Amino acid sequence: MICAGSASGAPLNAHPLQFGAGWECNQGYRQVGTVCAAITFPANAHGSDIYQDGWECDRGYKKVRAACAIIKVPSNGYLSAISDDGSGWVCKRGFRAVREDCVAIKIPANAHAMESTYGRGWACDRGFRMTGAQCKLVSIPEHGYLEDTGESWACERGYYRQSALCVAVSVPLHGYLNATGSDWACERGFRRTGPQCAMVPIPSNAHVDFNGDGWECDRGFTRAGVQCKPRQARSE
């Protein structure tokens, strides 16, 4: 609590404010009227400006009403101020809190403990995928590779997935691998026709369209079936 007044008028166990006039009580004291009275706090506690009571428990203790009770940390646990249940402790990696104990998480072969104990509490190592309560090896075919997730595979560029294999993409003449690398597209001026790239038939006074697999008439011409005819001028 801050009291207005001059620094010279500060009572015992108080100090002037850093900015402006007035004073405030030192840590471990509370303003009572115009004086600073000592705060009485229990054993295993110390003064603190954080809490309204003016004190908090020492490390290894937790507040129980007006006292500080020792935190009973089970085997394979450690003190933590961020315990979910307010117990003051959490279990080590690979263990899960069960009532007042830390019980070992059953981790299968080719797996590892997770930081979070929610859910299974474990995950499969890279190159393995979860199948039931086990971690099975990811079988990668020729021309395949392990994806970033570490639990599935994809085919190299130039191959596409077919069942459990990577099959080479057959690129026809005037074709090229598309952006995905698992299929092909035709060069500009050609269109996909079955397994081939067929040339786009372009009539006189026309050109390849924006998409590259069709045509459109030149300026001053209009489409009439498969031909481009001169556009007739409007009559005045």
Backbone as CSV, one residue per row, in Angstrom:
resi,resn,N_x,N_y,N_z,CA_x,CA_y,CA_z,C_x,C_y,C_z
1,MET,0.843,-1.189,0.000,0.000,0.000,0.000,0.876,1.235,0.000
2,ILE,0.534,2.262,-0.771,1.317,3.479,-0.899,0.641,4.591,-0.131
3,CYS,1.441,5.314,0.638,0.905,6.411,1.430,1.489,7.718,0.922
4,ALA,0.653,8.736,0.728,1.134,10.034,0.263,1.791,10.773,1.403
5,GLY,2.706,11.661,1.041,3.385,12.444,2.061,4.821,12.660,1.659
6,SER,5.610,13.231,2.502,7.006,13.496,2.190,7.860,12.307,2.573
7,ALA,9.024,12.199,1.925,9.917,11.091,2.232,10.391,11.161,3.672
8,SER,10.544,12.382,4.210,11.024,12.531,5.578,9.998,12.065,6.598
9,GLY,8.732,11.961,6.167,7.686,11.538,7.097,7.448,10.046,7.066
10,ALA,8.314,9.271,6.373,8.146,7.827,6.288,8.402,7.190,7.646
11,PRO,7.533,6.256,8.065,7.712,5.609,9.362,8.837,4.567,9.335
12,LEU,9.075,3.964,10.459,10.066,2.904,10.561,9.657,1.724,9.668
13,ASN,10.647,1.077,9.049,10.417,-0.079,8.167,9.663,0.314,6.894
14,ALA,9.937,1.528,6.421,9.352,2.021,5.171,10.446,2.722,4.385
15,HIS,10.167,2.972,3.112,11.136,3.666,2.257,10.400,4.586,1.298
16,PRO,11.072,5.671,0.866,10.431,6.608,-0.058,10.138,5.939,-1.392
17,LEU,9.098,6.428,-2.046,8.780,5.921,-3.381,9.884,6.304,-4.352
18,GLN,10.110,5.462,-5.364,11.144,5.740,-6.345,10.774,6.945,-7.185
19,PHE,9.471,7.078,-7.476,9.006,8.212,-8.266,7.917,8.930,-7.497
20,GLY,7.966,10.243,-7.466,6.951,11.031,-6.793,7.147,11.052,-5.286
21,ALA,6.206,11.716,-4.623,6.268,11.828,-3.164,5.527,10.663,-2.521
22,GLY,5.854,10.376,-1.280,5.176,9.317,-0.549,6.125,8.225,-0.131
23,TRP,5.594,7.179,0.464,6.400,6.066,0.942,5.599,4.785,0.888
24,GLU,6.291,3.674,1.050,5.632,2.383,1.119,6.433,1.484,2.052
25,CYS,5.741,0.493,2.600,6.379,-0.381,3.581,7.382,-1.315,2.921
26,ASN,8.406,-1.675,3.671,9.402,-2.627,3.197,8.763,-4.012,3.080
27,GLN,9.427,-4.897,2.331,8.927,-6.265,2.213,8.934,-6.918,3.593
28,GLY,7.868,-7.624,3.875,7.716,-8.255,5.187,6.941,-7.400,6.173
29,TYR,6.486,-6.208,5.678,5.701,-5.315,6.532,4.450,-4.883,5.785
30,ARG,3.415,-4.544,6.544,2.142,-4.110,5.970,1.727,-2.807,6.649
31,GLN,1.192,-1.869,5.831,0.774,-0.586,6.397,-0.480,-0.755,7.254
32,VAL,-0.394,-0.263,8.463,-1.536,-0.237,9.388,-1.636,1.204,9.872
33,GLY,-2.578,1.932,9.314,-2.677,3.358,9.628,-1.487,4.095,9.055
34,THR,-0.693,4.702,9.933,0.480,5.468,9.497,1.790,4.772,9.850
35,VAL,1.706,3.498,10.217,2.913,2.757,10.562,3.013,1.490,9.713
36,CYS,4.193,0.871,9.727,4.414,-0.390,9.016,4.601,-1.491,10.053
37,ALA,3.624,-2.401,10.119,3.660,-3.492,11.096,4.213,-4.749,10.441
38,ALA,4.998,-5.502,11.202,5.588,-6.730,10.672,4.512,-7.752,10.348
39,ILE,4.665,-8.418,9.188,3.727,-9.463,8.777,4.146,-10.761,9.462
40,THR,3.209,-11.413,10.088,3.489,-12.694,10.726,3.217,-13.806,9.728
41,PHE,4.254,-14.567,9.389,4.036,-15.681,8.463,4.539,-16.965,9.089
42,PRO,4.002,-18.096,8.644,4.291,-19.386,9.288,5.698,-19.893,9.004
43,ALA,6.024,-21.017,9.648,7.311,-21.663,9.405,7.392,-22.115,7.949
44,ASN,8.599,-22.126,7.430,8.856,-22.553,6.047,8.207,-21.616,5.033
45,ALA,8.175,-20.329,5.373,7.624,-19.312,4.481,8.542,-18.100,4.493
46,HIS,8.337,-17.201,3.553,9.125,-15.974,3.473,8.255,-14.854,2.929
47,GLY,8.677,-13.612,3.217,7.922,-12.460,2.753,7.877,-12.369,1.246
48,SER,6.755,-11.873,0.735,6.576,-11.746,-0.717,5.562,-10.663,-1.020
49,ASP,5.857,-9.847,-2.024,4.920,-8.808,-2.456,3.913,-9.333,-3.469
50,ILE,4.076,-10.584,-3.864,3.214,-11.140,-4.916,1.813,-11.417,-4.401
51,TYR,1.729,-11.959,-3.191,0.433,-12.378,-2.657,-0.090,-11.377,-1.632
52,GLN,-1.399,-11.316,-1.522,-2.047,-10.367,-0.610,-1.644,-10.616,0.842
53,ASP,-1.413,-11.859,1.206,-1.028,-12.176,2.584,0.352,-11.613,2.943
54,GLY,1.145,-11.313,1.923,2.476,-10.784,2.167,3.533,-11.849,2.364
55,TRP,3.173,-13.117,2.132,4.143,-14.197,2.269,3.797,-15.344,1.327
56,GLU,4.795,-16.192,1.106,4.593,-17.399,0.306,5.489,-18.497,0.864
57,CYS,5.108,-19.718,0.560,5.844,-20.862,1.110,7.186,-21.033,0.409
58,ASP,8.158,-21.570,1.155,9.461,-21.885,0.598,9.322,-23.016,-0.414
59,ARG,10.332,-23.157,-1.252,10.338,-24.261,-2.225,10.283,-25.585,-1.476
60,GLY,9.415,-26.480,-1.964,9.248,-27.782,-1.312,8.083,-27.799,-0.344
61,TYR,7.400,-26.638,-0.242,6.230,-26.539,0.635,5.089,-25.895,-0.129
62,LYS,3.854,-26.159,0.284,2.688,-25.547,-0.341,1.753,-25.020,0.735
63,LYS,1.001,-24.001,0.376,0.116,-23.348,1.335,-1.104,-24.208,1.617
64,VAL,-1.352,-24.470,2.882,-2.549,-25.181,3.340,-3.153,-24.313,4.435
65,ARG,-4.208,-23.592,4.055,-4.807,-22.581,4.930,-3.745,-21.561,5.349
66,ALA,-3.413,-21.441,6.631,-2.454,-20.429,7.088,-1.092,-21.031,7.396
67,ALA,-0.822,-22.215,6.864,0.448,-22.886,7.150,1.108,-23.345,5.848
68,CYS,2.367,-23.772,5.955,3.109,-24.304,4.811,3.412,-25.775,5.093
69,ALA,2.779,-26.646,4.316,2.959,-28.086,4.502,3.977,-28.607,3.501
70,ILE,4.799,-29.556,3.926,5.815,-30.107,3.042,5.163,-30.874,1.891
71,ILE,5.727,-30.713,0.705,5.215,-31.416,-0.471,5.843,-32.807,-0.505
72,LYS,5.016,-33.825,-0.497,5.501,-35.205,-0.538,5.661,-35.631,-1.993
73,VAL,6.905,-35.691,-2.431,7.198,-36.044,-3.821,7.427,-37.553,-3.917
74,PRO,6.650,-38.239,-4.748,6.830,-39.700,-4.866,8.096,-40.052,-5.626
75,SER,8.456,-41.305,-5.566,9.595,-41.807,-6.328,9.334,-41.576,-7.815
76,ASN,10.361,-41.167,-8.568,10.264,-40.862,-9.999,9.438,-39.606,-10.275
77,GLY,9.367,-38.729,-9.268,8.721,-37.436,-9.436,9.684,-36.329,-9.032
78,TYR,9.315,-35.077,-9.292,10.159,-33.954,-8.894,9.284,-32.723,-8.657
79,LEU,9.794,-31.798,-7.865,9.060,-30.579,-7.536,8.807,-29.758,-8.789
80,SER,7.606,-29.193,-8.874,7.265,-28.343,-10.016,6.151,-27.391,-9.621
81,ALA,6.340,-26.110,-9.942,5.322,-25.110,-9.635,4.181,-25.134,-10.641
82,ILE,4.307,-25.919,-11.703,3.276,-25.929,-12.752,2.558,-27.272,-12.816
83,SER,2.436,-27.947,-11.696,1.692,-29.210,-11.672,0.229,-28.934,-11.963
84,ASP,-0.406,-29.817,-12.747,-1.792,-29.602,-13.167,-2.778,-29.619,-12.007
85,ASP,-2.528,-30.441,-11.010,-3.481,-30.606,-9.919,-3.119,-29.800,-8.676
86,GLY,-2.086,-28.970,-8.770,-1.699,-28.161,-7.622,-0.961,-28.935,-6.550
87,SER,-0.542,-30.143,-6.858,0.153,-30.971,-5.866,1.566,-30.469,-5.592
88,GLY,2.131,-29.735,-6.555,3.484,-29.222,-6.393,4.549,-30.145,-6.959
89,TRP,4.147,-31.242,-7.612,5.103,-32.165,-8.211,4.549,-32.758,-9.496
90,VAL,5.461,-33.206,-10.329,5.088,-33.892,-11.563,6.001,-35.105,-11.718
91,CYS,5.594,-36.020,-12.557,6.381,-37.236,-12.775,7.461,-37.010,-13.827
92,LYS,8.526,-37.785,-13.710,9.590,-37.741,-14.693,9.087,-38.278,-16.033
93,ARG,9.827,-37.984,-17.075,9.512,-38.486,-18.414,9.468,-40.015,-18.374
94,GLY,8.412,-40.592,-18.929,8.258,-42.048,-18.943,7.419,-42.564,-17.790
95,PHE,6.901,-41.639,-16.948,6.048,-42.024,-15.827,4.774,-41.186,-15.859
96,ARG,3.709,-41.714,-15.259,2.408,-41.049,-15.229,1.901,-41.011,-13.797
97,ALA,1.317,-39.868,-13.409,0.781,-39.723,-12.054,-0.490,-40.551,-11.903
98,VAL,-0.502,-41.421,-10.912,-1.676,-42.221,-10.561,-1.875,-42.035,-9.060
99,ARG,-2.864,-41.218,-8.740,-3.101,-40.802,-7.354,-1.832,-40.159,-6.781
100,GLU,-1.198,-40.748,-5.794,-0.028,-40.134,-5.138,1.294,-40.748,-5.608
101,ASP,1.256,-41.529,-6.692,2.466,-42.211,-7.169,2.769,-41.863,-8.621
102,CYS,3.989,-42.157,-9.034,4.403,-42.054,-10.429,4.612,-43.479,-10.951
103,VAL,3.756,-43.885,-11.856,3.766,-45.257,-12.375,4.402,-45.263,-13.764
104,ALA,5.281,-46.229,-14.007,5.975,-46.325,-15.291,4.988,-46.575,-16.430
105,ILE,5.157,-45.828,-17.521,4.335,-46.012,-18.717,4.895,-47.206,-19.494
106,LYS,4.023,-48.099,-19.918,4.464,-49.264,-20.692,4.725,-48.828,-22.127
107,ILE,6.007,-48.848,-22.494,6.422,-48.388,-23.820,6.860,-49.586,-24.646
108,PRO,6.255,-49.802,-25.808,6.627,-50.968,-26.636,7.989,-50.773,-27.290
109,ALA,8.473,-51.810,-27.912,9.738,-51.748,-28.644,9.622,-50.750,-29.781
110,ASN,10.724,-50.077,-30.092,10.796,-49.096,-31.178,9.892,-47.893,-30.926
111,ALA,9.781,-47.519,-29.652,8.992,-46.349,-29.263,9.755,-45.581,-28.194
112,HIS,9.280,-44.369,-27.887,9.924,-43.542,-26.873,8.860,-42.778,-26.087
113,ALA,9.220,-42.395,-24.868,8.300,-41.646,-24.010,8.149,-40.224,-24.525
114,MET,6.950,-39.654,-24.340,6.672,-38.280,-24.747,6.715,-37.378,-23.520
115,GLU,6.897,-36.069,-23.761,6.894,-35.113,-22.653,5.531,-35.104,-21.964
116,SER,4.461,-35.115,-22.765,3.109,-35.138,-22.211,2.723,-36.558,-21.824
117,THR,2.081,-36.687,-20.682,1.627,-38.010,-20.238,0.166,-38.255,-20.585
118,TYR,-0.458,-37.310,-21.287,-1.844,-37.501,-21.701,-1.900,-38.543,-22.815
119,GLY,-2.997,-39.247,-22.904,-3.130,-40.283,-23.926,-2.207,-41.452,-23.643
120,ARG,-1.537,-41.958,-24.686,-0.650,-43.114,-24.527,0.597,-42.771,-23.720
121,GLY,1.108,-41.562,-23.912,2.339,-41.172,-23.223,3.587,-41.607,-23.965
122,TRP,3.423,-42.187,-25.163,4.567,-42.615,-25.971,4.246,-42.454,-27.450
123,ALA,5.306,-42.456,-28.238,5.160,-42.363,-29.692,6.172,-43.293,-30.342
124,CYS,5.884,-43.733,-31.542,6.796,-44.632,-32.259,8.022,-43.861,-32.746
125,ASP,9.140,-44.562,-32.791,10.365,-43.969,-33.334,10.173,-43.698,-34.821
126,ARG,11.033,-42.831,-35.352,10.986,-42.524,-36.778,11.243,-43.809,-37.580
127,GLY,10.417,-44.029,-38.587,10.552,-45.235,-39.408,9.624,-46.347,-38.956
128,PHE,8.822,-46.058,-37.913,7.848,-47.031,-37.416,6.491,-46.353,-37.306
129,ARG,5.418,-47.144,-37.445,4.070,-46.594,-37.296,3.302,-47.403,-36.261
130,MET,2.389,-46.716,-35.575,1.623,-47.365,-34.519,0.574,-48.290,-35.123
131,THR,0.572,-49.517,-34.659,-0.424,-50.513,-35.039,-0.909,-51.143,-33.741
132,GLY,-2.102,-50.742,-33.303,-2.590,-51.199,-32.008,-1.718,-50.634,-30.909
133,ALA,-1.153,-51.491,-30.099,-0.274,-51.060,-29.004,1.189,-51.345,-29.336
134,GLN,1.497,-51.495,-30.642,2.866,-51.797,-31.058,3.344,-50.811,-32.117
135,CYS,4.644,-50.836,-32.371,5.239,-50.004,-33.411,5.824,-50.921,-34.482
136,LYS,5.229,-50.871,-35.671,5.647,-51.728,-36.776,6.531,-50.951,-37.747
137,LEU,7.537,-51.632,-38.287,8.451,-51.017,-39.233,7.710,-50.570,-40.490
138,VAL,8.008,-49.346,-40.954,7.431,-48.852,-42.203,8.209,-49.490,-43.351
139,SER,7.518,-50.250,-44.187,8.158,-50.928,-45.318,8.200,-49.964,-46.504
140,ILE,9.393,-49.577,-46.910,9.557,-48.593,-47.981,10.003,-49.302,-49.257
141,PRO,9.247,-49.136,-50.350,9.614,-49.823,-51.600,10.775,-49.131,-52.309
142,GLU,11.277,-49.762,-53.351,12.324,-49.165,-54.165,11.811,-47.870,-54.778
143,HIS,12.639,-46.843,-54.812,12.283,-45.513,-55.310,11.289,-44.795,-54.385
144,GLY,11.231,-45.234,-53.129,10.410,-44.559,-52.137,11.298,-43.972,-51.051
145,TYR,10.735,-43.101,-50.216,11.491,-42.514,-49.117,10.548,-42.235,-47.945
146,LEU,11.123,-42.126,-46.772,10.352,-41.870,-45.564,9.941,-40.401,-45.522
147,GLU,8.667,-40.130,-45.297,8.179,-38.755,-45.243,8.599,-38.092,-43.938
148,ASP,8.372,-36.761,-43.851,8.789,-35.993,-42.678,8.137,-36.494,-41.397
149,THR,6.924,-37.016,-41.491,6.244,-37.510,-40.296,6.977,-38.690,-39.680
150,GLY,7.747,-39.403,-40.519,8.498,-40.551,-40.036,7.685,-41.824,-39.911
151,GLU,6.402,-41.776,-40.291,5.561,-42.967,-40.145,4.861,-43.362,-41.444
152,SER,5.237,-42.748,-42.551,4.668,-43.104,-43.854,5.720,-42.820,-44.931
153,TRP,5.444,-43.267,-46.159,6.399,-43.093,-47.240,5.735,-42.479,-48.460
154,ALA,6.585,-41.946,-49.322,6.137,-41.373,-50.587,7.134,-41.782,-51.666
155,CYS,6.733,-41.611,-52.905,7.598,-41.993,-54.026,8.485,-40.819,-54.452
156,GLU,9.654,-41.159,-54.968,10.559,-40.147,-55.486,9.920,-39.468,-56.705
157,ARG,10.473,-38.312,-57.056,9.984,-37.602,-58.230,10.198,-38.478,-59.468
158,GLY,9.154,-38.550,-60.291,9.233,-39.397,-61.480,8.584,-40.746,-61.288
159,TYR,8.042,-40.958,-60.068,7.349,-42.213,-59.749,6.019,-41.893,-59.079
160,TYR,5.065,-42.812,-59.200,3.768,-42.632,-58.528,3.454,-43.888,-57.714
161,ARG,2.656,-43.691,-56.694,2.339,-44.788,-55.780,1.243,-45.661,-56.367
162,GLN,1.494,-46.961,-56.388,0.502,-47.942,-56.832,0.549,-49.095,-55.853
163,SER,-0.446,-49.175,-54.989,-0.483,-50.168,-53.931,0.737,-49.990,-53.031
164,ALA,1.612,-50.969,-52.945,2.788,-50.871,-52.075,4.061,-50.652,-52.874
165,LEU,3.919,-50.169,-54.126,5.077,-49.987,-55.001,5.168,-48.550,-55.494
166,CYS,6.349,-48.193,-56.011,6.556,-46.928,-56.706,6.814,-47.252,-58.168
167,VAL,5.897,-46.841,-59.027,5.962,-47.158,-60.452,6.427,-45.923,-61.214
168,ALA,7.324,-46.122,-62.172,7.863,-45.011,-62.959,6.775,-44.356,-63.799
169,VAL,6.794,-43.018,-63.833,5.857,-42.265,-64.676,6.349,-42.355,-66.115
170,SER,5.494,-42.821,-67.014,5.853,-42.931,-68.429,5.477,-41.617,-69.117
171,VAL,6.485,-40.809,-69.431,6.250,-39.488,-70.035,6.340,-39.609,-71.554
172,PRO,5.276,-39.258,-72.277,5.291,-39.390,-73.743,6.083,-38.261,-74.414
173,LEU,6.257,-38.383,-75.720,6.895,-37.347,-76.509,6.097,-36.050,-76.367
174,HIS,6.793,-34.931,-76.214,6.188,-33.614,-76.014,5.479,-33.498,-74.656
175,GLY,5.883,-34.362,-73.725,5.344,-34.288,-72.370,6.463,-34.015,-71.375
176,TYR,6.086,-33.701,-70.122,7.080,-33.447,-69.077,6.448,-33.765,-67.719
177,LEU,7.286,-34.008,-66.729,6.776,-34.249,-65.376,6.108,-32.990,-64.842
178,ASN,4.944,-33.149,-64.239,4.266,-31.984,-63.692,4.872,-31.580,-62.347
179,ALA,4.275,-30.584,-61.695,4.833,-30.026,-60.454,4.897,-31.062,-59.340
180,THR,3.947,-31.991,-59.295,3.942,-32.996,-58.224,5.030,-34.045,-58.436
181,GLY,5.432,-34.227,-59.699,6.444,-35.229,-60.008,5.900,-36.635,-60.094
182,SER,4.591,-36.783,-59.882,3.991,-38.114,-59.915,3.069,-38.297,-61.121
183,ASP,3.080,-37.341,-62.042,2.244,-37.423,-63.239,2.905,-36.553,-64.312
184,TRP,2.302,-36.492,-65.490,2.872,-35.712,-66.578,1.832,-34.794,-67.196
185,ALA,2.363,-33.815,-67.904,1.523,-32.870,-68.630,2.154,-32.639,-69.993
186,CYS,1.376,-32.063,-70.886,1.873,-31.829,-72.252,2.460,-30.426,-72.397
187,GLU,3.429,-30.331,-73.316,4.016,-29.038,-73.623,2.958,-28.118,-74.225
188,ARG,3.260,-26.838,-74.232,2.346,-25.867,-74.818,2.159,-26.168,-76.304
189,GLY,0.902,-26.158,-76.746,0.587,-26.472,-78.140,0.206,-27.922,-78.343
190,PHE,0.218,-28.676,-77.219,-0.184,-30.079,-77.268,-1.217,-30.330,-76.170
191,ARG,-2.064,-31.335,-76.386,-3.067,-31.678,-75.374,-2.998,-33.169,-75.067
192,ARG,-3.346,-33.511,-73.853,-3.295,-34.896,-73.418,-4.410,-35.692,-74.070
193,THR,-4.028,-36.737,-74.768,-4.989,-37.619,-75.436,-4.589,-39.053,-75.117
194,GLY,-5.263,-39.654,-74.147,-4.884,-40.987,-73.700,-3.482,-40.953,-73.112
195,PRO,-2.605,-41.866,-73.564,-1.235,-41.899,-73.035,-0.269,-41.039,-73.834
196,GLN,-0.779,-40.162,-74.719,0.081,-39.379,-75.605,-0.228,-37.886,-75.508
197,CYS,0.661,-37.102,-76.132,0.452,-35.662,-76.285,0.216,-35.396,-77.773
198,ALA,-0.994,-34.998,-78.112,-1.339,-34.746,-79.509,-1.260,-33.255,-79.793
199,MET,-0.746,-32.906,-80.957,-0.626,-31.501,-81.320,-2.017,-30.869,-81.467
200,VAL,-2.146,-29.652,-80.976,-3.416,-28.938,-81.099,-3.532,-28.423,-82.526
201,PRO,-4.579,-28.839,-83.280,-4.745,-28.345,-84.653,-5.219,-26.887,-84.623
202,ILE,-4.404,-25.988,-85.158,-4.727,-24.561,-85.109,-5.042,-24.068,-86.516
203,PRO,-6.227,-23.515,-86.742,-6.591,-23.032,-88.080,-5.862,-21.722,-88.416
204,SER,-6.032,-21.288,-89.619,-5.447,-20.021,-90.049,-6.031,-18.879,-89.208
205,ASN,-5.196,-17.856,-88.999,-5.616,-16.663,-88.260,-5.983,-16.985,-86.806
206,ALA,-5.262,-17.956,-86.228,-5.492,-18.340,-84.822,-4.148,-18.594,-84.144
207,HIS,-4.180,-18.746,-82.844,-2.954,-19.003,-82.073,-3.295,-19.835,-80.840
208,VAL,-2.266,-20.402,-80.218,-2.470,-21.209,-79.014,-3.041,-20.334,-77.903
209,ASP,-4.039,-20.852,-77.179,-4.683,-20.048,-76.137,-3.837,-19.996,-74.851
210,PHE,-4.355,-19.289,-73.868,-3.629,-19.067,-72.606,-3.268,-20.381,-71.916
211,ASN,-4.196,-21.348,-71.907,-3.944,-22.626,-71.237,-2.911,-23.476,-71.952
212,GLY,-2.730,-23.231,-73.249,-1.709,-23.954,-74.000,-2.182,-25.237,-74.641
213,ASP,-3.430,-25.643,-74.359,-3.925,-26.895,-74.945,-5.157,-26.672,-75.822
214,GLY,-5.322,-25.440,-76.288,-6.426,-25.101,-77.181,-6.011,-23.917,-78.043
215,TRP,-6.979,-23.310,-78.750,-6.647,-22.176,-79.615,-7.741,-21.122,-79.537
216,GLU,-7.352,-19.932,-79.999,-8.312,-18.835,-80.089,-7.940,-17.984,-81.299
217,CYS,-8.928,-17.287,-81.804,-8.717,-16.504,-83.026,-7.906,-15.243,-82.765
218,ASP,-7.169,-14.819,-83.805,-6.419,-13.575,-83.722,-7.385,-12.395,-83.646
219,ARG,-6.838,-11.232,-83.237,-7.655,-10.025,-83.181,-8.219,-9.717,-84.572
220,GLY,-9.479,-9.390,-84.647,-10.139,-9.088,-85.915,-10.805,-10.288,-86.542
221,PHE,-10.689,-11.449,-85.849,-11.321,-12.665,-86.358,-12.215,-13.252,-85.271
222,THR,-13.214,-13.986,-85.690,-14.132,-14.621,-84.748,-14.254,-16.102,-85.067
223,ARG,-14.497,-16.880,-84.037,-14.528,-18.333,-84.213,-15.843,-18.759,-84.851
224,ALA,-15.724,-19.633,-85.843,-16.889,-20.209,-86.514,-16.595,-21.684,-86.704
225,GLY,-17.044,-22.507,-85.750,-16.742,-23.929,-85.782,-15.271,-24.160,-85.512
226,VAL,-14.555,-24.705,-86.506,-13.121,-24.955,-86.344,-12.316,-23.982,-87.192
227,GLN,-12.900,-22.841,-87.555,-12.233,-21.844,-88.376,-12.309,-20.475,-87.708
228,CYS,-11.493,-19.552,-88.212,-11.525,-18.163,-87.768,-11.878,-17.304,-88.991
229,LYS,-13.001,-16.616,-88.916,-13.445,-15.781,-90.019,-13.326,-14.315,-89.641
230,PRO,-13.097,-13.466,-90.671,-12.974,-12.029,-90.363,-14.241,-11.522,-89.679
231,ARG,-14.007,-10.702,-88.670,-15.149,-10.106,-87.966,-15.696,-8.976,-88.823
232,GLN,-17.002,-9.015,-89.078,-17.601,-8.016,-89.923,-17.759,-6.703,-89.173
233,ALA,-17.456,-5.618,-89.879,-17.567,-4.287,-89.263,-19.024,-3.953,-89.054
234,ARG,-19.299,-3.219,-87.984,-20.669,-2.802,-87.705,-21.116,-1.726,-88.701
235,SER,-22.334,-1.828,-89.140,-22.875,-0.826,-90.076,-23.279,0.408,-89.287
236,GLU,-23.014,1.606,-89.913,-23.364,2.853,-89.240,-24.879,3.030,-89.265
